[in-house]
Amino acid sequence: MSKRRVTYFYDGDIGSYTYGLGHLMKPHRMAVTHHLVSAYGMLDKMQVLRPKRATPERMTAFHTDEYIHFLSRVTPETAEELTCHGTRFLMVEDNPAFEGVFEFCSISAGGSIAAAQRLSSGAADIAINWAGGLHHAKKREASGFCYINDIVLGILELLRSYARVLYIDIDCHHGDGVEEAFYTTDRVMTCSFHKFGEFFPGTGTQEDKGMGKGKYYAVNVPLKDGITDESFRAVFEPVISKIMDVYRPSAVVLQCGADSLAGDKLGCFNITMNGHAHCVQFLRSFNVPLILLGGGGYTVKNVARAWTYETACAIGIENEIDLNLPWNDYFEWFGPRYRLEVPQNNMDDLNIKDGSLDKVRFNALRQLAQLPCAPSVGMHDVPRENLARHLGVEVEDDREDGTMDDVDRRLAQHARYLYNLEEATAQPDDSDDERHDPNGPSYRRNRKRMSIISNRFIDVDAGKSAPRRFFKSAAKWDESYGRVRLENEPVIDPGMSSTRTGGLAALMEAGGRSKYGKDAPDDEDHEDGISV
């Protein structure tokens, strides 16, 4: 097998974080995988690098500033307050605000961004970041154990140098976060092989094909319980071969979620370690720049086995390694077999029983047949540094408060005062639901989220407090008086002091609310249950 230049990214701190006692997601699985890779002597055959941790600025290439700011300061103690009682950012118990959550995210995202940069620079043919692959995270909220979508950040970095990027997801759960991010573009094709039905996240039908310029560039292959190596291979190879032929990607990102392995605590497939790793071997054969990422996987010893073997596949030594495990720090975890294998169990393959596999494969190939040719894009020289640094106006993150002048500080203080005053005086309004169309922009009010653990929808009540009114004011300009006057304010003698009758100062003290009457009808716009 031909040699490939492989770069392996690993940060020794990644295994130190925990989602909480009893939580199914175990970041420690990356440490177990690394020890097993090291025990097999693979580190000497790769370039091993510790990635630079992603900065908040880098994360906002996809996520909103508000969400990143929230992650950077949330703690278990402040989570209830900062999430508005669980109605924003972290809306399901699947995603706890554990200690060090932002540092964990920065490691995961930093590895995927560094992997993309490694390929773009031509320094590697294959880059591996088993700490990445968190494909459920959305632009402004966490989902399915995922807080930062490192995959989207990595693909955005690839798009600086590559015209077209193919994203393939073999996790048991649909890669909804990545598909949603690139749903309207033809520069990224997403292809997800996943369980569909009453199963998290409840998306990924073959009717979801993309929109606008991205129509037909979102490929979904929904599967049923118990799929085996043979069945999976029968649908994976023809679909991926067709994509490689029609789309001709410049780079490929493969999310190797290990919850599609047999015996996973949350998965429901019956794929062995060899069947899972075949996807890596198949994509390696196309000789296209490739990034391998982690993802799901909740039976830790099987996750470590699969990712270790797939590391060997990336290097090209899978036929040379001994399947009897070498001694390592976690050797006792792999009993009683102590072998590098994940065998099948006795599940029935429902995809074969009802003949649905042939139909799914046919629909996917028919969708790909509607693509005329590989889309083109005008490429330009990639800037070597950001604009702020180039112009010499970049402000470092560790700047001192001295960079703010007195006016800035007073404005910030007054804004905080108004914000807190509005929060304190807001009263619940039961009529909110009548004023907003549930299918309109404010659909997030009384919205539901599915739990990855229970696979059931959970109501997220966003109506615990009245919305803050930022763009609604009871102030009017009165031509006769030549000043700002509050709505319904009594007519006064022009000579009277405005400080006694209210005026603008009173309005600011009241946070934009009139003391003289009810506010105007509630017609503010909402976003995530909060007026903006």
Secondary structure, DSSP 8 states (H G I E B T S, - for coil): -----EEEE--TTGGG--S-TT-S--THHHHHHHHHHHHTT-GGGSEEE------HHHHTTTS-HHHHHHHHH--TTTHHHHTTTTTSS--STTS---TTHHHHHHHHHHHHHHHHHHHHTTS-SEEEETT---TT--SSS-BTTBSS-HHHHHHHHHTTT-S-EEEEE-SSS--HHHHHHTTT-SSEEEEEEEE-SS-TT----TT----GGGTT-EEEEEE-TT--HHHHHHHHHHHHHHHHHHT--SEEEEE--GGGBTT-SS----B-HHHHHHHHHHHHTTT--EEEE-----SHHHHHHHHHHHHHHHHT-TTTS-SB----TTGGGGTTT-BS-----S---HHHHTSHHHHHHHHHHHHHHT--S----------SS-HHHHHT----TT--GGGS-HHHHHHHHHHHHHHHHHHHH----TTHHHHS-TTSTTTTTTEEEE-TTT--EEEE---SS----SS---EEEETTTTEEEETT-----TTS-HHHH-HHHHHHHTTT--SSS--------EETTEE-
